[in-house]
Amino acid sequence: MFGLGGQELLLILFVVLLFFGPSKLPELARGLGKGIREFKKAQADLEHEFNNAVESVAAKDEKEASAAKSSNNSAVSEAARKASVPEKEVKKES
């Protein structure tokens, strides 16, 4: 965890205990827990917004691709009708 060993963590906890005393440690721990919880919630919200944005762009691209494909198919059908050639032969030429 952050490149700290067991001895370093114990030293840090001892120094915190000296500065704040045993009565303030539970308050500090609660505050730290709330801060971490809020940070994780904000991170999850950000990930959710990012995923929604990516999905909406993907859906838009899919819709545009299917629209282009259907307009291409209708153009092929139109060309086949004008030339009085079966549609399959026109697609082979394209």
N, C-alpha and C positions, 0 to 999 in steps of 0.2 A: 504494500500500500504506500504509494508515493516514495518508494525507495527507503522507507524507514524500517528499522528493525525493532524488535521487542524492547530492547533497552532504551532506545530513543523515545519510543512511545511512552514508556513508564516515566522517563524523565520529564517529558512534556506534561503528562497528567499530574505529576508531583508539583511542577511549577504552577500550573493552573490552580491546583488545590491551595497552594500557598498564597496566590494573589487574591482569589475570590472566597476562599473558606468553604467549609462543608455545607453551609446553609444555602449558598448561591449556586452550587453545582447542579442541583436538579432543575433550577430555573434556566440555567445556561443550556443544559441538555435538551430541555423542552423547546427552547428557542431555536436551537440548532436543528432539531427534528422538524419543526414547523418550516424552517427555511429550506431544508432539503426537500420536504414534501411539496412545497410551493414550486421549487425549481423543477422537480420531476413533472408536476402538473403542467407547467408552462412548456416544458419540452414535449410532452405528449400532445398538447394542443397545437404546437408548431408542426409536429410531424403529421398530425391529422389534416391541418390546412394544406401542407405541402402535398400530401397524397391526394387530397381532393382536387387540387389544381392540376396535378399530373393526370389524374383520371379524366377530368373535364377536357383537357387538351387532347388526350388520346381518343375520347369519344367524338370530339369535333373532327379530328383527322379521319376517323373511321367513317363518319357520316359524309365527309367530302369525298373520300375515296369511293364509297358506294354510289354517290351521286355521279361522279365522273364515269364510273364503270357503266351505270345505266344509260347515261347520255351517249357513251361510246357504242353500246349495244343498239340503241335506237338509231344512231347514225349508220351503223352497219346494215340494219334492217331496211332503212330508207334507201340506201345504195342498192341493196339487193332487189327491192321492189322496182326501182327505176330501171335497172339493167335487166329485169326479168330473169335473174340468175338466182338459184337457191342460196339462201343465207349462209349455208356452210361453206360454199365455194368462195363467197366474198370474204369471210373470216380467214380462210386459208391464204388469200392474196394479201391481206393486211399485214 
